[in-house]
Amino acid sequence: MSQVFLLLTLLSFSSCIQVSSAASLKTLMARWMMYRDECFRNISREPPMAGLVCNRTFDKYACWPDALPNTTVSVACPWYLPWHKEGKTQHYGRILSQFRTMYTIGYSLSLAALVLALGILVAFRKLHCMRNNIHMNLFASFILRASSILIKDAMLERPDDFHVGQDITTELETAVGCRVAMVMMQYSILANNYWLLVEGIYLHSLLVVTVLTERNYFAIYQCIGWGAPLTFVLPWVIVKYLYENEECWVQNINMEYWWIIRSPILLAVLINFFIFIHIIKILVSKLRAHQMRYSDYKLRLAKSTLTLIPLLGIHSVLFSFVTDESTSHGALSLRLTKLFIDLFFNSFQGLLVAILYCFVNKEVQSEILKKWRRWKLGRDIEEEYRHTYSHPEEKQMLVSNSQNGMSTGLQFTSTPQDSSTCSSITEDIVMVDRGKCCTVQQDSSL
């Protein structure tokens, strides 16, 4: 049972991560049943061996002959497997298993970090501005993407969904929950890519557009981030239901239908790439205008570039034009390389974004520090009263001093730095405050 589950998982897994298999699960199961029937015929045709033997059997993966005790028996790779001629079943399966472990860890860490980061931005109202509102929606899209992929994997792993026998195709075709999980995964991936596009558009607008009414634009950003993916997912659902209504919708039998999902993702990636190039050019010109030393210039440029890459998803450009069809015949090393890079960066991207744009953000740290100081001030006053003051007149004096801000050693005063909120990725290159809620300072966080 475990071997058959591994076989099904390999094909399903390959399709879910946009590396399609040449044969569908339905064809594979038909070939598997032919192999099983042939094995049973061979077992019944030959007389059993005399004496103490390990009996011949079909273990739902390969056909095994009789064997003497304390001996090792090997059989050829089953011919029903798509890659049986190459003899790479175990090697390929082991690599995919390692990839799956890697991206599961990545999405799990990203999910935990993003939930915490989103909670922090929501909790501190002083951090609510256009840029951080976009960040919060981006965090939400990352959370939806990680959750949907982990849920999809969990549903495909359920033993009840993979009974070997005549009814397996019927069971998978009627697994509505599994298909819903697949639809949600495709929508979340599209939404995540389009919120990355929104980040790029907004950042570009800060640098290029001189007059920007942010309130009017935020509704447009929401339509792009959450609405645009629906215009592509819905046609894909209709096409899958009408023409490829098989199993859990994990296979892309006709790759032309897959372009309904692939093309908008490629479009978003390419637009963000050109925005990234333009931003870097602007950054270079600004840094040169400040007549910085060459070493400082290179450091600022490298820091800004590396910070923008996860925010805009620039890593996706690496293999954007290496399509599934180009790696479907041969080129196994290229397929695995593309697969590893996509899975690694996509799974850990949410973690990087949460760290760079929340946890190490100066204004977020400032707000958390102020909250901590206020809480500690209240605790210190309470402890001081509990251990030092015991008479009513002393209690009244303590309250009066606290109200006047005269509590010795415990007074919390805010500095001008505390009043600034929403630090920007463009602090190095945007030198004027355009009236937004985010105070722009020349001291860069890049």
FENPEDA-V479268 format. One record per backbone hydrogen bond with DSSP energy under -0.5 kcal/mol. CO is the residue of the C=O (numbers start at 1). NH is the residue of the N-H. If there is no record, write none. Layout:
# FENPEDA-V479268
co=CO nh=NH
co=CO nh=NH
This chain:
# FENPEDA-V479268
co=1 nh=5
co=2 nh=6
co=3 nh=7
co=4 nh=8
co=5 nh=9
co=6 nh=10
co=7 nh=11
co=8 nh=12
co=9 nh=13
co=10 nh=14
co=11 nh=15
co=12 nh=16
co=13 nh=17
co=14 nh=19
co=15 nh=18
co=24 nh=28
co=25 nh=29
co=26 nh=30
co=27 nh=31
co=28 nh=32
co=29 nh=33
co=30 nh=34
co=31 nh=35
co=32 nh=36
co=33 nh=37
co=34 nh=38
co=35 nh=39
co=36 nh=40
co=37 nh=41
co=38 nh=42
co=39 nh=43
co=40 nh=44
co=41 nh=45
co=42 nh=46
co=51 nh=53
co=52 nh=69
co=53 nh=55
co=54 nh=67
co=57 nh=59
co=57 nh=64
co=62 nh=59
co=62 nh=61
co=62 nh=64
co=64 nh=57
co=67 nh=54
co=68 nh=71
co=78 nh=81
co=81 nh=84
co=83 nh=86
co=83 nh=87
co=83 nh=88
co=88 nh=92
co=89 nh=93
co=90 nh=94
co=91 nh=95
co=92 nh=96
co=93 nh=97
co=94 nh=98
co=95 nh=99
co=96 nh=100
co=97 nh=101
co=98 nh=102
co=99 nh=103
co=100 nh=104
co=101 nh=105
co=102 nh=106
co=103 nh=107
co=104 nh=108
co=105 nh=109
co=106 nh=110
co=107 nh=111
co=108 nh=112
co=109 nh=113
co=110 nh=114
co=111 nh=115
co=112 nh=116
co=113 nh=117
co=114 nh=118
co=115 nh=119
co=116 nh=120
co=117 nh=121
co=118 nh=122
co=119 nh=123
co=120 nh=124
co=123 nh=125
co=124 nh=127
co=125 nh=128
co=127 nh=129
co=129 nh=133
co=130 nh=134
co=131 nh=135
co=132 nh=136
co=133 nh=137
co=134 nh=138
co=135 nh=139
co=136 nh=140
co=137 nh=141
co=138 nh=142
co=139 nh=143
co=140 nh=144
co=141 nh=145
co=142 nh=146
co=143 nh=147
co=144 nh=148
co=145 nh=149
co=146 nh=150
co=147 nh=151
co=148 nh=152
co=149 nh=153
co=150 nh=154
co=151 nh=155
co=152 nh=156
co=153 nh=157
co=154 nh=158
co=155 nh=158
co=158 nh=161
co=159 nh=162
co=162 nh=164
co=165 nh=168
co=167 nh=171
co=168 nh=172
co=169 nh=173
co=170 nh=174
co=172 nh=175
co=174 nh=176
co=175 nh=179
co=176 nh=180
co=177 nh=181
co=178 nh=182
co=179 nh=183
co=180 nh=184
co=181 nh=185
co=182 nh=186
co=183 nh=187
co=184 nh=188
co=185 nh=189
co=186 nh=190
co=187 nh=191
co=188 nh=192
co=189 nh=193
co=190 nh=194
co=191 nh=195
co=192 nh=196
co=193 nh=197
co=194 nh=198
co=195 nh=199
co=196 nh=200
co=197 nh=201
co=198 nh=202
co=199 nh=203
co=200 nh=204
co=201 nh=205
co=202 nh=206
co=203 nh=207
co=204 nh=208
co=205 nh=209
co=212 nh=214
co=213 nh=217
co=214 nh=218
co=215 nh=219
co=216 nh=220
co=217 nh=221
co=218 nh=222
co=219 nh=223
co=220 nh=224
co=221 nh=225
co=222 nh=226
co=222 nh=227
co=223 nh=227
co=223 nh=228
co=227 nh=230
co=227 nh=231
co=228 nh=231
co=228 nh=232
co=229 nh=232
co=229 nh=233
co=230 nh=234
co=232 nh=236
co=233 nh=237
co=234 nh=238
co=235 nh=239
co=236 nh=240
co=237 nh=241
co=238 nh=242
co=239 nh=243
co=239 nh=244
co=240 nh=244
co=244 nh=246
co=246 nh=249
co=251 nh=253
co=253 nh=255
co=254 nh=257
co=254 nh=258
co=255 nh=259
co=256 nh=259
co=257 nh=260
co=258 nh=261
co=258 nh=262
co=259 nh=263
co=261 nh=265
co=262 nh=266
co=263 nh=267
co=264 nh=268
co=265 nh=269
co=266 nh=270
co=267 nh=271
co=268 nh=272
co=269 nh=273
co=270 nh=274
co=271 nh=275
co=272 nh=276
co=273 nh=277
co=274 nh=278
co=275 nh=279
co=276 nh=280
co=277 nh=281
co=278 nh=282
co=279 nh=283
co=280 nh=284
co=281 nh=285
co=282 nh=286
co=283 nh=287
co=284 nh=288
co=285 nh=289
co=286 nh=290
co=287 nh=292
co=288 nh=291
co=293 nh=297
co=294 nh=298
co=295 nh=299
co=296 nh=300
co=297 nh=301
co=298 nh=302
co=299 nh=303
co=300 nh=304
co=301 nh=305
co=302 nh=306
co=303 nh=307
co=304 nh=308
co=305 nh=309
co=306 nh=310
co=307 nh=311
co=308 nh=312
co=309 nh=313
co=309 nh=314
co=313 nh=316
co=314 nh=317
co=315 nh=318
co=317 nh=320
co=319 nh=322
co=321 nh=323
co=323 nh=327
co=324 nh=327
co=325 nh=328
co=328 nh=330
co=331 nh=335
co=332 nh=336
co=333 nh=337
co=334 nh=338
co=335 nh=339
co=336 nh=340
co=337 nh=341
co=338 nh=342
co=339 nh=343
co=340 nh=344
co=341 nh=345
co=342 nh=346
co=343 nh=347
co=344 nh=348
co=345 nh=349
co=346 nh=350
co=348 nh=352
co=349 nh=353
co=350 nh=354
co=351 nh=355
co=352 nh=356
co=353 nh=357
co=354 nh=358
co=354 nh=359
co=355 nh=360
co=358 nh=361
co=361 nh=365
co=362 nh=366
co=363 nh=367
co=364 nh=368
co=365 nh=369
co=366 nh=370
co=367 nh=371
co=368 nh=372
co=369 nh=373
co=370 nh=374
co=371 nh=375
co=372 nh=376
co=373 nh=377
co=374 nh=378
co=375 nh=379
co=376 nh=380
co=377 nh=381
co=378 nh=382
co=379 nh=383
co=380 nh=384
co=381 nh=385
co=382 nh=386
co=383 nh=387
co=384 nh=388
co=384 nh=389
co=391 nh=395
co=392 nh=396
co=393 nh=397
co=394 nh=398
co=395 nh=399
co=396 nh=400
co=397 nh=401
co=398 nh=402
co=399 nh=403
co=400 nh=404
co=401 nh=406
co=402 nh=405
co=406 nh=408
co=407 nh=410
co=407 nh=411
co=411 nh=413
co=415 nh=418
co=415 nh=419
co=416 nh=419
co=417 nh=420
co=421 nh=439
co=424 nh=427
co=426 nh=429
co=426 nh=430
co=429 nh=431
co=432 nh=434
co=437 nh=439
co=439 nh=441
co=442 nh=444
